[in-house]
Amino acid sequence: MSVIVSPNWVYKQVNEHPNDTVIVDVRFHLTKPEQGRKEYLAGHIPDAFFLDLDLDLSGDLGEHGGRHPLPDVEKVTKALGDIGIHSKSTVIAYDDNEGMYASRFWWQLHYLGHENIHILDGGYKNWLERGLEASTKLPEAVAVEYVPRVREEALVDVNGVKARIGNSNSVLVDSRDQARYLGAEEPLDHKAGHIPTAVNYFWKNVIDDEGRWKSVEGLTENYAGLDKTKEIIVYCGSGVSACPNVIGLKQAGFQNIKLYAGSWSDWISYPENEIATGEES
């Protein structure tokens, strides 16, 4: 079963398995953190719950860990359980930003060992364009206990990244746009550039011109320059926009993929860490 699902698939799933399916709205805007919740209240997929990237799905900001540090397992499992998600639930996430925030939510559940987690292709906009119903009614949850089975192998920290620089069996993938990767500009973090040896695969290249996820063939072509036998470490600015690349790589048949969750904003919080600019030779 593909991670990416259509509006019609979601509609059918909810109607045929209402007690086993939970829809989660994770719309968010980096420069307007409260906007996602406002949009949810103004209209959402019927029975969808809302989770906030900053408040529900990130940890407390500190000296290290990046701009969106992973929350403690206890915090995120409580947030999941409070909206009725248990380890066997079929979970469908959506946003309105080409799947970036939905992908981060997908990764968090994947990290917790969840199996049945999907992303609505094209997000809320695609749902509406298909003529499907929207609602302003807030759903009522029956709280449950979420029991995680953490996949430690899916995550790497700053020391793990350092250990892999120069390792011919590992590849670092920077998911930011080319200008940020090259160090030509940096609108969000206080230092520009990239982690030494990293190659650039902009996360939006997993999306086609209509805002839909590319086919397996299209994703395979996108990552043609990478070796499937190697370990792939993916990062971005704060561990959010790297997640579409994690999913894209999995869809394209890559097996050994890890997320550097702290990403660039964590890397530059250590003054001793080297910074590269320009193209890698």
C-alpha positions in Angstrom: 0.0 0.0 0.0 1.4 3.4 -1.0 2.0 6.1 1.6 0.3 8.6 -0.7 -3.4 8.2 -1.1 -6.2 9.9 -3.1 -9.2 11.8 -1.8 -11.5 9.1 -3.1 -9.4 6.4 -1.2 -9.7 8.5 2.0 -13.5 9.0 1.5 -14.0 5.2 1.0 -11.7 4.3 4.0 -13.5 6.6 6.4 -17.0 5.4 5.3 -16.1 1.7 5.4 -13.9 1.7 8.5 -14.9 4.7 10.6 -13.9 3.2 13.9 -10.4 2.3 12.8 -9.5 5.5 10.9 -8.3 8.8 12.2 -7.7 11.9 10.0 -5.3 14.5 11.2 -5.0 18.1 9.9 -1.5 19.4 10.3 -1.7 22.7 8.4 0.9 25.1 9.5 2.7 28.3 8.4 6.3 29.0 9.6 5.8 32.8 9.7 2.3 32.6 11.1 2.2 29.8 13.6 -1.4 30.3 14.6 -2.7 30.3 11.0 -3.0 26.6 10.6 -5.4 26.2 13.5 -7.5 29.2 12.2 -7.8 27.6 8.8 -8.8 24.3 10.4 -11.5 26.0 12.4 -12.8 27.7 9.2 -13.1 24.4 7.4 -11.6 20.9 7.4 -12.2 17.3 6.3 -15.2 16.0 8.3 -14.1 14.3 11.6 -10.4 15.5 11.2 -8.5 16.4 14.3 -5.9 19.1 14.4 -2.4 18.8 15.7 0.0 21.8 15.8 3.6 21.5 14.7 4.9 23.8 17.4 2.6 22.9 20.3 1.9 19.2 19.8 4.6 17.8 17.5 7.8 19.5 18.6 9.9 19.6 21.8 11.0 22.7 23.8 13.5 24.9 22.1 17.0 24.8 23.6 20.6 25.5 22.8 20.7 22.5 20.5 18.1 20.4 18.7 17.2 22.8 16.0 14.1 24.9 15.4 11.6 22.0 15.5 13.2 19.5 17.9 11.6 16.2 18.2 9.3 16.0 21.2 9.7 13.4 24.0 8.1 10.1 23.0 5.7 10.5 26.0 4.5 13.9 24.7 3.7 12.9 21.2 2.2 9.5 22.2 -0.1 11.4 24.6 -1.1 13.8 21.8 -1.9 10.8 19.6 -3.8 8.9 22.3 -5.9 12.0 23.2 -7.4 12.1 19.6 -8.1 8.4 19.6 -5.0 7.1 17.7 -3.8 3.7 18.9 -1.0 1.6 17.3 -3.4 -0.3 15.0 -5.3 2.8 13.7 -5.2 3.8 10.0 -4.0 7.4 10.2 -4.4 9.9 7.3 -2.5 13.2 7.5 -3.0 16.3 5.3 -1.9 19.9 5.0 -2.0 22.6 2.4 1.7 22.9 1.7 2.4 20.1 -0.8 2.7 17.5 1.9 5.6 19.0 3.9 4.0 19.0 7.3 2.0 15.9 6.6 5.3 14.2 5.8 6.8 15.3 9.1 3.8 13.8 10.9 4.1 10.6 8.8 7.8 10.4 9.9 7.0 10.9 13.5 4.5 8.0 13.5 6.9 5.9 11.4 9.6 6.6 14.1 7.1 5.4 16.8 6.7 2.1 14.9 3.3 2.9 13.3 2.5 0.9 10.2 -0.8 2.4 8.7 0.0 6.0 8.1 -0.9 7.8 4.9 -0.7 11.2 3.3 -3.6 12.8 1.4 -2.2 13.6 -2.1 -2.7 17.3 -2.9 -3.8 18.0 0.6 -7.0 19.9 1.6 -7.1 21.7 -1.7 -7.3 18.5 -3.6 -10.1 17.3 -1.3 -12.2 20.4 -2.0 -11.4 20.3 -5.8 -12.9 16.8 -5.9 -16.2 18.2 -4.6 -15.9 16.4 -1.3 -17.5 17.8 1.9 -15.9 20.2 4.3 -16.9 20.8 7.9 -16.5 23.2 10.8 -17.7 20.8 13.4 -15.1 19.7 15.9 -14.9 16.0 16.4 -15.2 14.3 19.7 -12.3 12.0 20.7 -12.3 8.9 22.8 -8.9 8.9 24.4 -6.8 5.7 24.2 -3.3 4.7 25.1 -0.8 4.8 22.3 1.9 2.2 22.8 5.1 3.0 20.7 7.6 0.7 19.2 10.4 3.2 18.6 12.5 2.7 15.5 15.8 4.0 16.7 17.4 3.1 13.4 15.3 5.8 11.6 17.0 8.6 13.4 20.5 10.1 13.6 21.9 12.9 15.7 24.7 15.4 15.2 27.4 13.0 16.3 26.1 10.3 13.9 26.3 12.8 11.1 29.9 13.8 12.0 30.8 10.1 12.0 29.5 9.7 8.5 31.2 12.6 6.8 33.7 11.1 4.4 32.3 7.6 4.8 31.9 6.1 1.4 29.0 4.0 2.5 26.8 7.0 3.5 25.4 9.9 1.6 24.2 13.2 3.2 21.2 14.7 1.4 20.3 18.3 1.9 16.6 18.9 1.2 16.6 22.8 1.1 16.4 24.9 -2.1 19.6 25.3 -4.0 20.3 28.9 -2.9 20.3 27.9 0.8 22.3 24.8 0.1 25.0 26.8 -1.7 25.1 29.4 1.1 24.0 32.2 -1.3 21.1 33.1 1.0 19.7 32.0 4.4 16.3 33.5 5.4 15.7 31.4 8.6 19.0 30.5 10.3 22.0 32.6 11.4 24.6 30.8 9.3 24.5 29.9 5.6 25.8 26.9 3.8 25.6 23.1 4.1 27.1 20.2 6.0 30.3 19.1 4.3 30.0 16.4 1.6 26.2 16.8 1.4 24.4 16.7 -2.0 21.3 18.7 -2.8 17.9 17.2 -3.6 15.3 19.9 -3.1 12.3 18.4 -1.4 9.8 20.0 -3.8 11.1 17.9 -6.6 9.0 15.0 -5.2 5.9 17.0 -6.3 4.7 17.6 -9.9 3.5 20.8 -11.5 -0.1 20.2 -10.2 1.0 19.8 -6.6 0.6 16.0 -6.6 3.2 13.5 -5.6 5.2 12.1 -8.5 4.7 8.5 -9.5 7.2 5.8 -8.4 8.8 6.1 -11.8 9.1 9.9 -11.4 10.6 9.6 -8.0 13.0 6.9 -9.2 14.2 9.3 -11.9 14.5 12.1 -9.3 16.9 10.1 -7.2 18.8 8.5 -10.1 22.1 10.0 -8.9 21.9 8.1 -5.6 23.1 4.6 -4.9 20.5 2.3 -3.3 23.1 0.2 -1.6 24.3 3.2 0.5 22.9 4.6 3.7 21.1 7.9 3.1 21.0 10.6 5.8 18.4 13.3 5.0 18.3 16.8 6.5 16.9 20.2 5.9 16.6 23.4 8.0 14.8 22.0 11.0 13.8 18.4 10.2 10.5 19.1 8.5 11.0 19.5 4.7 13.5 16.6 4.8 10.6 14.3 5.4 9.1 14.4 1.9 12.5 13.2 0.7 12.5 10.4 3.2 9.1 9.3 1.8 10.1 9.9 -1.8 13.2 7.8 -1.3 11.2 5.0 0.2 8.7 5.1 -2.6 11.6 4.9 -5.1 12.9 1.7 -3.5 15.6 3.0 -1.1 15.8 1.0 2.1 18.4 2.5 4.4 17.2 6.0 5.1 17.7 8.0 8.3 16.5 11.5 9.3 18.8 14.0 10.9 16.0 15.6 12.8 17.8 18.6 14.2 19.1 19.3 10.7 20.9 22.5 9.7 19.6 24.6 12.6 21.0 22.0 15.0 24.3 21.6 13.1 25.1 25.3 13.3 24.4 25.5 17.0 27.8 23.8 17.5 30.4 26.5 16.8 33.1 23.9 16.0 31.1 22.2 13.2 32.4 22.8 9.7 30.3 24.6 7.1 30.6 24.2 3.4 29.4 26.6 0.7 29.1 26.3 -3.1 28.9 23.0 -5.0 30.6 19.9 -3.7 33.5 18.8 -5.9 
